[in-house]
């Protein structure tokens, strides 16, 4: 292990770190982009890991893997796919799969590198000084190339989308759901991405976010500019920070401020947000000390390069002797990506969407030897399979009784703009 204070330029070091880590497979980078919510910014500016031959990718009974990982008290990094819901709630998914990846995938790294917000660097694992020297001598290359791309679904079918929204609103009128997250998929095939790490770095350069992530295992790559945290555990405290409410930024400062205030004062967006806050409160209460669930921030407005977001923060005190399987089973998938009531919303999502979400709207993060963890929400994310030569990305929004289908469609396109620019 190596522990020291970084005195050099952090941004230059982090660029070299990302380039170096990407030379390994498996590897993960979780980067705050020096952004963080007002509440619970997390432990690290950046955390990265690589190496190791222990890759866990169960074909079934995926949820059981979580307690096995937790009991080892080691570093693990990985993904909870959206379809883990099928084990948790006894549901099913029969829509088209783009990749066919497992519902859960974790690996135990040889090396973990962390930098906290005071610039304290720790390298866990063997050959720490060697890796530190190699990072510092790494050359930065941010160029990437995409060749032979073929767009399968170039645009959302507007009339079909409006019909879906109207159908969901009818379900709301019947009282079957109150809010539902409806998503669309954008798929490219016959595509070769020669440098996934450069794609990721350009993505977060254009759209820096506090929960951005790069993930590579074998042929599977995830390049994420996620602004949302799913669940964070530190000691006996749980924190969830759902997003519900989005509006585009504008180059004109006056218009941008007007947009921000419009989001802040939107009755519709606040109604969407509070419904998910109540769902998260209920989820957390299943594994928390009675009376400990509280809303730390309601309707916080956070501004990123592409959009303004409405974010709420809910925390709780975890009960004693609660295992990871129980925590995830009680809270996953995140309500911001399903709707409410959660089970009814997930069932209706399967009918309303004509594709399988796979890893999209799942979570990517880490588990520490001290049984803490931090997971993002896999949105604003591109997924790439180097064997299948496919890239897919997804976008969606909450449908309520007050939703305007044309405005919801506009929001979907705003959320995908940063990725779309890189694939054009």
N, C-alpha and C positions, 0 to 999 in steps of 0.2 A: 504494500500500500504506500502511496505517496500523498502527502498533505502539505500544501503551501498556499501562500497568498499570491494571487495574480497581480502583478504590478504593470504588466504591459497592457496595451490597448485591448479591452475585452472583445470588441467587435471583430478585430482582426484575428484574435485567438479563436473565437467561436466559429469563424468561417473556416479556418484551418482544421479545427476539430471536426466539423461536419464533413469536410472533404476526406479527411483521414478515416473516420468511422465508416464512411460509405464504401471503402475498399474491402470491407469484410461482409460476409453473409453467413449467418444472420447479423443484422444490425438495426439499431433503433436510435432515433434522435427525437427528444421532446424539448421544444424550444419556446420560451415565453416571449421571444422577440422584444424583450424588455418592456412588455406590456403586462398589466395584471389588473384584476378587479380591485375595487376599493377594499373589499373584504376578502381575506384568505388568499393571498397571492400565491401560496404554495411554498415549497421548500427551496426550489432551485430556479436560477435564471435559465439553466440548460442542464439536461441530463442525457447522457448517451451510453450505449452499451453495444458490445459486439463479441463475436466469437462464441465458442461452445458448441458441443454436438448434442446437447440434450434439448431436443425440440419435441414439444408435446402437442399432438394433433389428433385427438381421439375421434374415431368415426361415429361413436354413439356414447350415450351417458356422459356428455361433455361437462355437465354441471358438477359431477363428482370430482372432476380434476381439480377444482378450485380449492377444496380442503386439503388435497394432497400437496398442492403447491404451498398453501399457507402453513402447513405443518412443518415444512422443511426449514422455514426461517432463513431463506436465501433470497437473493435478488432474482426476480422474474419479470420479464417484459412480454406483453402480448395483447391479443385482441379478443374481445367478446363480440361475436357476430350477432346481428339482429335476431337471427333464427334460434338463438338460445331461448327465446320466448316459448318455443314449442315444447321444450322440456319443462320449463318453469310452470307454464299454464296449461299444458296438455293441448296445445293448438297444432295446426299443420300449415304447411306452405306448399302450394302446388304450382306456383307461377314459374315462368321462365327464369332459369339461372344463367347468368352471363359467364360466370367463372367456375362454379361448383366447388368453391373453397370450403374448408371445414368451418363449423359454427364457432369453434374456439381454437386459438393457437397461441402458445406461449413458448418461450425458450429461456434457458438458464445461461446467462452470459459468462464468458471468461473474465471480461473486463467491464467495469462500470466507471464512468467519469461524471462527476457532478461539479457544478459551480453554483454557489449560493449567491444571494443578493448582496453579500459583503465581499464578493470576489474570492471567497475561499474555495480552492480547488482540491478535490480528493479523487485519486485514482485507486479503485479497489481492484485487487487481483494481482497476478504475477506480472513481472516485467513492467512495473509501473513507470520507472524512470525511462526505460526504453521507449515506451509509448509516448511519454511526454516529449521526449526529444524528437521523435518522428512527427508528432503533431506540429511542433514549432518549425520544422523544416519542410512542411507540406506546402506545395504550390497551389494557389487558388485558381480554379478554373470554373467559371460560371456559365460557360457556353453549353447549349444542348441542341440536339438535332432530332427532329421527328421526320420519319420518311414513310412513304407508301400508305399514308392514312386514308381510310375510306369511312366516311360518316354514314352510319346506318340509320340513325334517327336524327336528322338535322334540325328539326324544329318540333315543338309540341303541336299536336293537332288541336287547334284552338276550339273548334266546335265540340270535339270529344271532351276536352278539358272542361268546358263550360257545362256540358251534360253531366260529367262526374260531380262537379261542384253542386249542381242543382239536385242531383240524386242524394248527395250527402246531406244537403239542407232539408230534404224531405225526411231523412232518417232523424234529423235533429227535431223537426216538427213532431214526429211520432214519439219522441222521447227516448229513442234507442241510444243516441250519443248526444253530447253537448258540444263537443269539439273534436275534430279529427285532423290529423296531419296527413295531407295528401301530397305525394311526391311523384316526380317524373324522372326518367332515366335518359341520359344521353350516352350513346354507345358508338365507339369507333372500332373497326377491326382492320386487319392487314396493316398493322401499325407497328413500327419499331422505334422504341424510345431508347436511344443509345446511352443516355446518362440520366437515369431517374433522379439522382441527387441534384443535378443541375436544374432539372425541371422543378423539383421541390424548392430549391433556393430562389429561383426566379418567381415562383408562386408566392412565397412569403415576402419577397422583396416588394412585389406589387400589392400584396395584401397581408401585411404582418398581423398576426393574431396571438393571443396569450397561450393558446393550447395547440400550437402548430406541431406537426409530427411527420417524421419520415420513418418508414418501416420496410425492411427487406428480409424475406426468408425464401430461399430457393428462387422460384420464378415469380413470387408474389411481392408486389410493391404498393405501398400506400404513401401518398403525398398529400398532406392535409394542412389546410389553413383554417383550422377550427377555432372559433371564438368561444366555444362553450365547454364548461366543465360538467361532467356527469356526476362524479362522486369522489370525494377526497376524504381520507381518514388520517388523522394525526392523533396518536395516543387513543383516547376514548371519545374523540369528537368526530362526527360526520358532517360534511358540508356538501350541499348540492346547489348548483347555480344555473337553473334553467333559463333559456332565452325564449321569449315569445314577444314579438314586436320588432319589425324591421322597416327601415326607410332608407332610401339611397342618399349618399352624400352628393354634394353639388360643388363644382369648382367656384361658383359665385358665392362668396362668403355670406351675403345677406340671404340668399336662397337656402344655403346650407343651414344657417341658424333657424330659418323658418321651418325647414324640414324637421330639424331636431326638436323644436318646440311642438310641432304638429304631432310627432311621435309621443312626446312626453305627456301631451294633453289628450291623446286619443282615447275616447271611452271604449271603442272597440278593442284596441290593443291592450288596454288595461284589463278588460274583461277576459280576453284570451289568456293573459299572463296570470291573473289571479286564479283561474280555473286550474292551471298547471301547478301553481304554488300549492293549492289545496291538495292536489293529487300527490305531490312530493311530500307534503307534511304527513299525509296518511301513510305513504310508503315507509318513510323514516320511522314513524311511530311503531311499526311492527317489530323493530329491532332496537328501539331506544328506551331509555328510562322514562317512565310516565311523567308527563309534564315538561320534558326537556326540549321538545321540538319548538323552535321559534324562528320567526322570520327576521333575519338580520337586516335585510334591505329589501324593500318592495318597490318595483318599478324604477330601478336604477337605469340611467341612460348612459351608455358607453359608446364612444365614437371610434370607429376604425377607418381605415383608408377608403373602403368601399361603401360602408353602411354605418348608420346609427342603430344600436340594438337596445332593447329593453330587457334588462337582466334583474332577476331577483335572487336573493341568497337565503337559503334555509339551512339551519344547523340543528344538531341534536347531540345528546350524550348517549353513546352506545352502551347497551346493557353488558354486564359481565359475561364472559364465556360464550360470545356469539361468534360463530365461525364465518368464513368468507362466503361459503355456499349460501348460508342463510341471509347474509347481507345482500348479496347479488340477487337472490331469488325474490327478496322483498322489494327491490328497487328497480330491477331491470326488466324490460327496456325503459329508458327514461321517458317520463310523461310528455316532455316537449316534442318527442318524435312519434308519439302514438295518438294521444288525445285522451278524452275522459268520457265515461268510465273506461279504464285502460283495456280490459279484456274485450269489451264490446267494440271499442275503437280498433283494436288489432284485428278482430274478425272482419270488420267492415273494410279495413285497409286491404286485406287479401282479395276482396271482391272488387274494390275500386281501382287498384293498381294492377297492371298486366305484366309485372316483372317481380322477381324476387330481390329484395334489398341486399341480401347476403351480408357483407360487412358494413355497408352504409347504414347509418343511424345506430350502429353498435358503438363500441368504446375501445380506445387504445390507451394503454398506460403501463404502470409499473407497480410491483409489490416489493417492499423492502424486507430485509432480515428482521426488522423490528415490528413487522405486521402492520405497517402503514401502507397506504396505497393512494394513487391519484390517477384518475381516468378521464379522458376527454370524451366528447361526443363526436363521432365521425361524420361531420358535415363539412361542406365546402372542401371536398376531398376527391382526388382522382385515384382510381384503382387501376393497376396495370399488371397484366400477366404476360411475361416475356415468352412463354411457350405458345400460348394461344394468340399472341399478338393483338391483344384487345386493351383498350382503355375505356373505362366507364366513369361517369360522374353523375351525380343526382342532385335534385333540389326540390324543396317543397315548402309548404306553409300550412298554417292552421286554418281550417274551415270552420266557421261558426255561422249562426243564423244571420249575422250581419255582413257576411263576406260578399264582396263584389268579385265575381270570377275574373273579370278583366284586370282588376287591381292585383289579385292573387297571382295571376299569370305574369304580370309585370315584375312582381317581387321575386318570383322564381328565376327570371332571367337576370335580375340584378345580382342575385346570390351566386350565379354561375359565371359571371363576367370575367373574373380573375383567371379562372381555369380555361375558359373558352379562348381567351386571348393567346394563350400559350399553345393551343392545339391548332389554331387556324393555319 
